[in-house]
Structures are given as structure tokens and as C-alpha cells.
Amino acid sequence: MVYDKTQRLAFWRSGQPNWEKPDVDLPWVYDLCFFKGQFYSVDYQARVMLFGNEEQCSGTDKVTKKRPRLVADLMAQGLIPKHPMNMYTVPIENKLVLIERHIKRLDEDAYTYWTQTFDVFELDLDDGKAKRVENIGNRAIFVGHGSTFFVEADSDEVQLQTSNKRGCKSNCIYFTDDWYETYFGHKKGGGGDMGIYSLTKKKVIDTFYQGPSQFDFVNPPIWVELPRKP
């Protein structure tokens, strides 16, 4: 779980009495996912960390701790030139995908802003190298507050537009407003920056809300993810 205004990490396993924190304090974590039996996070410096289990002795008892290890540094690789505004991580089949979000400020106070573009990277966990990708196939990725996830999209766009069927557009990123700095720093809050970004067209192709902010400081807009079938 990512918690607190400083976006720190805590882990919990069924049956444990308490939450467990990593041995190293790592603030400003943007996103966290579970992939191939391990936890992976991405932070404000575009670093990807792996959290493996390590047993330590505490008196006569053995205690399992989450020991972080650096897997990749996208800034050092030159893929991200400066501190990202926000990043997400999501497993897609056997690949770990990272997403960077670019926000454009429309005024000096940053209270008016819109998502402009997204960059998508595929990470090789063996050597820590990432590469930019422009196609996620017949899928749609959902980002914002909460877990990042993907769904299989509708392959027939024409049929989707001419029928009553409701579905997702392929090779697109669906996003909600998650810029917390505005939520806490402005009396009107945020919440209006929601829409669909097309990786094919490289632009936002639809917006979900236009008008005065409807943001709730307690409950920001989130996606509801349906449980996956086993």
C-alpha cells in the first residue's frame, strides 16, 4: 500500500497482526504492483525498486523484512530528462510496463491544468534496461488514484461505435485526476482532469468532465476494477 501525504510504502500479508515497512525509508512512491512473486515500485526519481523477502533474527525469532533493491533508473538511462509529474507501473502478461504522465499547467499557480501526453516504457528485469513502446495492442490501461490495471479492449472500433455495446478503446490510456498537490493546495480542489489518451494518435481523444471542480478531498475520482477470473 502507498499511504500518507509523503507517499510511503507498507506491506501486509494475510495472518500478520501488523503492517510491515521496508528497512529503508523511501518517500514519494508513485505506484506499486505485484509481479512474478515480487513487489515493484516506481518513485518521483523514476527509479524502479524491487522488494524481496529477507529473514532477520530478532532474539530467538526470525522476522521477514522487505529489503529494497534498485532494478532500473530511467533518468540515468536518459529516457526521462527530469523528475516526472507522475508514473505508474502495471504487469501486462510477462512484461512490466511503466507509464509517465505529462501535465500542462495553464496558469502560474498550477490550479488549472490538463494531461497532455503519456510515455510508455517496457522494462527488461534481467538487465534493468527500459525501452519506449508506442503500442500496447488490443488493451486499455487505467491510471489514477488506486491500482493501475489493464483490460482487453474491443478490437472492432466500427462495430463499437455503431452498436449499443459499451467497451474500451484499444491502445489507449484511461486517466483520472490524481494531482494531489492541487487537491491540498487549492480551495476548489482538482478532479476535472479525466479522459482517454490514444497512443496511436498521440493525443487526448475524449474527456469525461468539463466544468467546475467536483473534487471531494476525502474521495478523489478512482476507477473500479472488476475481479479477474482465476
C-alpha positions in Angstrom: 0.0 0.0 0.0 1.1 3.6 -0.7 0.0 5.7 2.2 0.4 9.2 3.8 0.8 12.5 2.0 4.5 11.7 1.6 3.6 8.5 -0.3 5.4 5.8 1.7 5.1 2.1 1.5 3.7 -0.6 3.8 3.1 -4.3 3.3 0.7 -6.7 4.8 0.2 -10.5 4.4 -2.9 -12.3 5.5 -2.5 -13.5 9.0 0.0 -10.9 10.1 -1.0 -8.7 13.0 0.6 -5.5 11.8 1.7 -3.7 8.6 5.4 -4.0 7.7 7.5 -1.1 6.5 10.7 -1.6 4.3 14.1 -1.4 6.0 14.9 1.7 4.1 12.6 4.8 4.2 11.6 5.6 0.6 9.2 8.5 0.3 7.3 9.8 -2.7 6.5 6.4 -4.3 4.1 6.9 -7.2 2.9 3.4 -7.8 3.3 -0.2 -6.7 2.5 -3.6 -8.3 2.9 -7.3 -7.6 4.6 -9.2 -10.4 6.1 -12.7 -10.6 6.1 -13.1 -6.8 7.7 -9.7 -6.0 6.7 -6.2 -5.4 7.9 -3.4 -7.7 7.6 0.3 -7.1 8.3 3.5 -9.1 9.1 6.8 -7.4 9.5 10.5 -8.1 13.0 10.0 -9.4 11.8 7.4 -12.0 13.6 4.6 -10.1 12.1 1.1 -10.1 12.7 -0.8 -6.9 12.1 -4.5 -6.1 11.1 -5.5 -2.6 12.1 -9.1 -1.8 11.8 -11.0 1.4 14.8 -11.3 3.7 14.8 -13.2 7.0 16.4 -11.5 10.0 16.9 -12.7 13.5 15.3 -10.8 16.4 16.3 -12.5 19.6 15.1 -16.1 19.2 12.5 -15.3 16.5 13.0 -14.9 12.7 11.4 -11.8 11.2 10.8 -11.4 7.5 11.6 -7.9 6.2 11.1 -6.2 2.8 14.6 -5.3 1.5 14.5 -2.9 -1.5 16.8 -3.3 -4.4 17.3 -0.9 -7.3 16.2 -2.5 -10.6 16.2 0.4 -13.1 16.8 4.1 -13.2 15.0 5.7 -16.2 16.5 9.1 -15.6 20.0 7.7 -15.6 19.2 5.9 -18.9 18.1 9.3 -20.4 14.6 8.2 -21.0 13.1 10.7 -18.6 15.0 14.0 -18.6 13.6 15.4 -15.3 11.6 14.5 -12.3 8.2 13.1 -13.6 4.9 14.6 -12.5 3.5 11.1 -12.0 4.4 7.5 -13.0 2.5 4.2 -13.0 3.5 0.5 -13.2 1.4 -2.4 -14.5 2.2 -6.0 -15.4 1.0 -7.0 -18.8 1.3 -10.7 -19.5 5.0 -11.4 -18.8 6.2 -7.8 -19.1 6.5 -4.9 -16.6 5.2 -1.7 -18.2 6.0 1.8 -16.9 3.9 4.9 -17.7 4.9 8.5 -17.4 2.2 11.2 -17.3 2.8 14.7 -18.6 0.7 17.6 -17.3 0.4 21.0 -18.8 -0.2 24.0 -16.5 -2.5 26.6 -17.9 -1.7 29.2 -15.2 1.2 30.2 -13.0 -0.5 28.9 -9.8 -0.9 25.4 -11.4 -4.6 25.3 -10.4 -5.6 25.0 -14.0 -4.0 22.0 -15.7 -4.7 19.2 -18.1 -3.0 15.9 -19.0 -1.1 16.4 -22.3 0.7 13.2 -23.2 1.8 9.8 -21.8 5.0 7.9 -22.5 5.1 4.1 -22.1 8.1 2.0 -21.4 8.8 -1.7 -21.3 11.3 -2.9 -18.6 13.7 -5.8 -19.0 14.0 -7.1 -15.5 17.2 -9.1 -16.3 19.4 -6.1 -17.2 17.3 -3.2 -15.9 17.0 -1.6 -19.4 13.9 0.1 -20.4 12.7 0.9 -23.9 9.9 3.2 -25.2 6.9 1.5 -26.8 4.0 3.1 -28.7 1.6 0.2 -28.9 0.1 -1.9 -26.1 -2.0 -3.9 -28.6 -5.7 -4.6 -28.0 -5.6 -3.3 -24.5 -6.6 -0.3 -22.4 -4.7 0.8 -19.3 -6.4 2.6 -16.4 -4.4 5.0 -14.3 -5.1 7.4 -11.4 -5.6 7.0 -7.7 -5.7 3.3 -6.8 -4.1 0.3 -8.5 -3.1 0.6 -12.2 -4.6 -2.1 -14.3 -5.4 -3.1 -17.9 -8.3 -4.7 -19.7 -8.7 -6.3 -23.1 -10.3 -3.7 -25.3 -12.8 -4.0 -28.2 -11.0 -4.9 -31.4 -13.8 -3.7 -33.7 -13.9 0.1 -33.3 -16.5 0.5 -36.1 -18.9 -2.1 -34.5 -18.4 -0.5 -31.1 -19.4 3.0 -32.4 -22.5 1.7 -34.3 -23.9 -0.6 -31.7 -25.2 -0.2 -28.1 -22.2 -2.2 -26.8 -20.1 -0.3 -24.3 -16.4 -1.1 -24.2 -12.9 0.3 -24.1 -10.8 1.7 -27.0 -7.7 -0.3 -27.8 -4.2 1.1 -27.4 -5.5 3.8 -25.1 -4.9 5.1 -21.6 -7.9 6.0 -19.5 -7.0 8.5 -16.8 -8.5 10.3 -13.8 -7.3 13.4 -12.0 -4.6 12.4 -9.4 -2.5 15.5 -8.9 -2.7 15.6 -5.1 -0.7 19.0 -4.9 -3.7 20.8 -6.3 -6.1 18.9 -4.1 -4.5 20.1 -0.9 -3.3 23.5 -2.1 -6.4 25.0 -3.7 -9.8 25.6 -2.1 -11.5 24.4 -5.3 -9.5 21.1 -5.4 -9.0 19.2 -8.5 -10.9 16.3 -10.1 -11.6 17.6 -13.6 -8.7 16.1 -15.5 -10.2 12.9 -16.7 -10.3 11.4 -20.2 -8.8 9.0 -22.8 -5.4 9.3 -24.3 -4.7 7.5 -27.6 -1.2 6.1 -28.1 -1.9 5.7 -31.8 -2.9 9.4 -32.3 -0.6 10.7 -29.5 -3.3 12.9 -28.0 -6.2 13.1 -25.7 -9.2 12.0 -27.8 -12.0 12.3 -25.2 -12.7 14.0 -21.8 -15.1 12.8 -19.2 -15.8 16.0 -17.4 -15.8 19.7 -18.3 -16.9 22.3 -15.8 -16.4 23.4 -12.2 -14.4 21.1 -10.0 -16.5 18.4 -8.3 -13.5 17.1 -6.4 -14.0 15.6 -3.0 -11.0 16.0 -0.7 -11.7 12.7 1.0 -12.6 10.6 -2.0 -10.7 11.5 -5.2 -12.0 10.1 -8.5 -11.0 6.4 -9.0 -11.6 3.5 -11.3 -13.4 0.5 -10.1 -11.6 -2.7 -11.2 -13.6 -5.9 -11.6 -12.1 -9.0 -10.1 -10.2 -11.2 -12.5 -11.4 -14.8 -13.1 -8.9 -17.4 -11.7 
